[in-house]
Amino acid sequence: MSRKLTVELPEDLIAFATAKVAAGEFASLDEAVAAGVRNLQAEDAAIDRWVKEEVIPSYEQWVADGKPLFTEDEVSASVERAIEEAARRKAS
């Protein structure tokens, strides 16, 4: 079932979708926009799966291990690199 929906899009997205229709990739702007929303839906589902299957189990394992994520030396080195990079950017 379909339902009419009116949306406003930036000119660059309109031009992109119109070009896809003109190239024959979609029969209409409606189909192009629907494909974009479907892709967003699939991307969201993939992110949700990744979080459930990898991120949460990794976090739970880290908590169970009770070990720090980084050593003091790693943190110090990272902070020093960030300070050096900021100084380089400021100098240029």
C-alpha positions in Angstrom: 0.0 0.0 0.0 1.3 3.4 -0.9 0.4 6.8 0.5 1.2 10.3 -0.9 3.8 12.2 1.0 5.2 15.7 0.1 8.8 16.4 1.0 11.3 19.2 0.5 14.8 18.2 -0.6 17.9 20.2 -1.2 18.6 21.1 -4.8 21.6 18.7 -5.0 19.5 15.7 -4.0 16.8 16.6 -6.4 19.4 16.9 -9.2 20.9 13.6 -8.2 17.6 11.7 -8.1 16.5 13.4 -11.4 19.7 12.2 -13.0 19.1 8.7 -11.8 15.6 8.8 -13.4 17.0 10.3 -16.6 19.6 7.5 -16.8 16.9 4.9 -16.6 17.9 3.6 -13.2 14.4 4.4 -11.8 11.1 4.9 -13.5 10.2 7.9 -11.4 11.4 10.2 -8.7 9.0 8.4 -6.4 10.9 5.1 -7.0 14.2 6.9 -6.5 13.2 8.3 -3.2 11.7 5.0 -2.0 15.0 3.3 -2.9 16.9 5.8 -0.8 14.6 5.2 2.2 14.9 1.5 1.7 18.7 1.8 1.7 18.6 3.9 4.9 16.4 1.2 6.5 18.8 -1.5 5.5 21.8 0.5 6.8 20.0 1.1 10.1 19.3 -2.7 10.4 23.0 -3.5 9.7 24.1 -1.0 12.4 21.6 -2.5 14.9 22.9 -6.1 14.1 26.6 -4.9 14.5 25.8 -3.3 17.8 23.9 -6.4 19.1 26.4 -9.0 17.7 29.7 -7.3 18.2 29.7 -4.1 20.2 27.6 -5.3 23.2 29.3 -8.6 23.5 32.7 -6.9 23.3 31.7 -4.4 26.0 30.3 -7.1 28.2 33.5 -9.1 27.9 35.6 -6.0 28.7 33.5 -5.3 31.8 33.7 -9.0 32.9 37.5 -8.9 32.5 37.8 -5.9 34.7 40.9 -4.7 32.8 41.5 -1.1 31.7 40.9 -0.5 28.0 44.2 1.3 27.6 47.4 1.4 29.7 48.6 4.6 31.2 51.4 4.7 28.7 49.0 4.3 25.8 46.9 7.2 27.1 49.9 9.4 27.7 51.3 8.7 24.2 47.9 9.5 22.7 47.6 12.8 24.5 51.1 13.8 23.5 50.3 13.0 19.9 47.1 15.1 20.0 49.0 18.0 21.6 51.7 17.8 18.9 49.1 17.6 16.1 47.2 20.6 17.5 50.5 22.6 17.7 51.3 21.7 14.1 47.8 22.8 12.9 48.1 26.0 14.9 51.5 26.8 13.4 50.4 26.3 9.8 
